[in-house]
Amino acid sequence: MMDFFYQLPTIVHVIKTSVTEHAKDLIAVGGDYSVDVLHVSHTGICLLASFNIGLPITALAWSNKSVSPSSRADWSIECAYLNLLNPLLTVAQARSSRQRPKALPLEQGN
């Protein structure tokens, strides 16, 4: 078994691993100003997405809609988060096998 390290640019406030069948290798990390989504494989850790929130993250939750790149070429991630000033908000990003990766607009909702 190998140990992997990933240097985040801020203090980590919360870490949440996905437990859905098709996204078990994804980790969401809430820091001082962002939510970072990491993809963990047998060869290492890579940053899959980073969402600038602007406030410290206090809680994270994974959506059941999330699918890891190791499960499907058309992967998608969706996380809900809380911070000190806002109610529950969501962030999402997807990749179509026919398109280059790009961030989806920030979704805000209850």
C-alpha positions in Angstrom: 0.0 0.0 0.0 1.3 3.4 -0.9 0.8 6.7 0.9 -0.2 9.8 -1.1 0.0 13.4 -0.1 -1.8 16.4 -1.5 -0.8 19.9 -0.5 -3.9 22.2 -0.2 -3.3 26.0 -0.2 -5.4 26.6 3.0 -6.4 25.2 6.3 -8.7 22.2 5.9 -12.0 22.6 7.8 -13.9 19.5 6.6 -13.3 16.4 4.5 -16.0 14.2 3.1 -15.5 11.0 1.0 -18.2 9.9 -1.4 -19.9 6.7 -0.6 -22.0 6.3 -3.7 -21.2 3.2 -5.8 -19.9 5.1 -8.8 -17.9 7.8 -6.9 -16.1 6.0 -4.1 -12.7 7.4 -5.2 -13.7 11.1 -4.8 -13.0 13.3 -1.8 -14.3 16.8 -1.2 -12.2 19.1 1.0 -13.6 22.3 2.5 -11.0 24.9 3.2 -10.8 28.6 4.1 -12.2 29.8 0.8 -13.0 26.8 -1.5 -14.3 23.4 -2.0 -11.7 21.1 -3.7 -12.7 17.7 -5.2 -9.9 15.2 -5.4 -9.8 12.0 -7.4 -7.8 9.2 -5.8 -6.5 6.4 -7.9 -3.9 3.6 -7.5 -1.3 5.9 -9.1 -2.0 9.1 -7.1 -4.3 12.0 -6.2 -5.3 14.7 -8.7 -7.4 17.8 -8.3 -10.6 17.2 -10.3 -12.4 20.5 -9.5 -12.0 23.6 -7.3 -14.8 26.0 -6.5 -14.0 29.4 -5.0 -16.6 30.0 -2.3 -15.0 33.0 -0.5 -15.8 31.8 3.1 -14.7 29.0 5.3 -16.6 25.7 4.6 -18.3 24.2 7.7 -20.0 21.1 6.2 -20.0 19.0 3.0 -22.3 16.4 1.6 -22.1 14.4 -1.7 -25.0 14.1 -4.1 -26.0 10.6 -5.2 -25.7 12.0 -8.8 -21.9 12.1 -8.6 -20.0 9.8 -10.9 -16.2 9.4 -10.9 -14.0 9.6 -14.0 -12.9 6.1 -13.2 -16.5 4.9 -13.5 -17.6 6.7 -16.7 -16.1 8.9 -19.3 -19.1 11.3 -18.8 -18.4 11.9 -15.2 -20.1 14.5 -13.0 -19.7 15.7 -9.5 -22.1 17.5 -7.2 -21.6 18.6 -3.6 -23.6 20.5 -1.1 -21.8 22.7 1.4 -22.5 25.1 4.3 -20.6 28.1 5.4 -21.1 30.5 8.3 -23.2 33.0 6.3 -25.3 31.0 3.8 -27.8 28.2 3.9 -27.2 25.0 2.0 -25.6 25.6 -1.4 -24.4 23.3 -4.2 -21.5 23.2 -6.6 -21.2 21.0 -9.7 -19.0 20.2 -12.6 -19.3 17.7 -15.4 -17.4 16.3 -18.4 -19.0 15.0 -21.5 -16.9 12.6 -23.6 -17.5 14.8 -26.5 -16.4 18.0 -24.8 -13.4 19.4 -22.9 -13.8 19.7 -19.1 -15.4 22.9 -18.0 -17.0 24.3 -14.9 -20.7 24.5 -14.7 -22.2 27.7 -13.3 -22.5 27.8 -9.5 -25.9 26.5 -8.5 -27.4 28.0 -5.4 -30.5 26.6 -3.8 -32.0 25.4 -0.6 
